[in-house]
Amino acid sequence: MDPTGISLGLQAVGMIGGWFGSRSARKKEREKIGRLKGVVSDYQSKYIGAAKNIDEKYKTLGGFEYDSNQITNALDLMKEEGSMNQFNDMVGRSNMSEIGGEQKAVMEQGIALERSQRRLGQEASAFALQEQAANEYRDVSMGLLGLREKAANAGFKANKSSFDLNSYLNRGYIS
């Protein structure tokens, strides 16, 4: 037999064997990608669920903060009215209405400054709460981005998630 014919025969057998071997490798790769698609989809659902939980958490915390602010404001108003009544009684008993008018203006100015300070504290608290929520939403967004990257590296496209970071930011959890 001709050595060239044997060589061609061995090459043909090698090609057929390679084709079956690569077919098996492709099948294993498809199965691996199929499993990875399931994992990515599962984690996407978990991240979307986490975003909803974050939203509920901060709505609840915002409600607590709002109620606390309302109670604080009501108590401070009662305290201010009590102080003003005491002051008016003291001025009326002492018969010093001329001096009392000036002192009353100073007292009202002090009360107004306290209200401004309280309001600023409430706004800072609301801002801090909003920032905490935004950080948690960014974590969710980064997790979803990581899943899309993992899918792309594996050779498939992850399902489009329904999470829209901008729709969650600046929700204003405290009225």
N, C-alpha and C positions, 0 to 999 in steps of 0.2 A: 504494500500500500504506500501511496505517495505521502511523504512527510507533510506536505502542504495541506493535503486533504485531512490528515489527522489533526493538524493544527486548526483548520477551519471547523472541524467537527467538535473539537474541545471548546473553541470559542462559542459555537452555537449552543452547546450544553451549558456553558458558563452564562451566556446571555439569558437562556431560559431559566436557569437557576436564580440568576440575579433578578429577573422579572418577578418570579414567585416570592423571592426574599423581600424585594422592595414593596410588593403588594402587601405582604404581612406587616411590614414596618409602617406602611401608610394606614393600614387598618388600625394598628395600635395607636398611631398618632391621632386618628379620628376619634377613637374611643377616649383617649386622654383629653382631647379638646372637648368632647361631649361632657365628660365629668366636670371639667373646669368651667364650662358654660353653666352647668347646674349650680356649682359652688358660687360663681360670680352672681348669678341671678338671686340665689338665696341671700347672699350678703347685701346685695342692693336692696332687697326687700327689708332686711334688718335695719339698714341705714335709714331708709324712708320711715320705718316705724320709730326709730330713735328720734328723728326730726319731729315727728308728731308728739312724741313723749316730751321732748324739750319744750315744744310750744305749750303743751298743757302745764308743764311744770312752771314755766315763767308766767303764764296767765294766772295760775294760782298764787305764786309769789307776788305778782303785781297786785292782785286783789287784796292780799294781806297788807301789802305796803299802802295801798289806797285807804283801806279801812283804818290802819294805824294813823295815817296822816289826818284823816277825818276826826278821829278821836282826839288826837293831839291838838288839832286846831280848835275843837269844841272846848276842851279843857283850858286851853290858853285864853280863849275868849271869855270864859267864865272867870278866870283869874284876873284878866284885864278889867272886866266890868266890876269885879269886887274891889280891885285896887282903886279904880276911879270913884266908886261909891264911897269908899273909906276916905279918900282924899277930899271929896266934896263935903262929906260930913265934918271932917276936921276943919276945913276952911269955913264952913257955915257956923260951927261952934266958936271958932276963934274970932269971927268977925273981921277977917283979913281978906276980903274978896279982891282987893286991888292986887295984892301980892299973889294971891292964889291963882289969878288968871294967868300970870306969867309962869308960875310953877306948873300949872295944868298943861300949858302949851309944851313945856319941856318934857313933862311926863308923857303926853301924847306922842311926842316925837320919839321918845325912848321906846314906847310900845310899837310904833311903826317900824323902828329899826329892828326890834326883836322879831316882828312878823316877817320882815324881809330876810333876816338871817335864817329863820325857820324855813321859809319858802326855798331859799337857796340850798339848804341842807336836804330838803325833800327832792329838789331837782337833781342834786348830785347823787342822791340815793337811786332815783329813777334811772339816771344815766348809767350808773354802775351796774344796775340790774340788766339794762339793755345791752351793755357791753359783755356781760357774762353770757347772756343768751347768744349774742353774735359770735362769741368765741366757740361756743358749743356747736352752733350751726356751721361754722367754718370747718370744724373737725369733721362733721358729717360730710360736707362738701369735699374735703380732701380725701376722705375714705372712699367716696364714690369715684373721685378722679383716679385714685390708686387702683381701683378695680378695673376701670376702663383701660388704664395703662397696662395692667396685667393681661387683660383680654387681648389688647393690641399686640403685646409681645408674644402671646401664644398663637396669634394668627387669626383671631376672630374679633368681631365687633360686639361689645356688650350692649345689652338692651338699653335704650334711652330711658334714663330714670326720670321720674316725674318731679324730682327735687329741684326747686328753683331757689337758690340761695337768696336772691334779691327779694323774693316774695316773703321771706322770713325775717329779713333784717328790718330794723326800724319799725317794728310793730307797735311800739308804744304800749308796753304792758301795764303802765300805771297811768290812769286818767288824771 
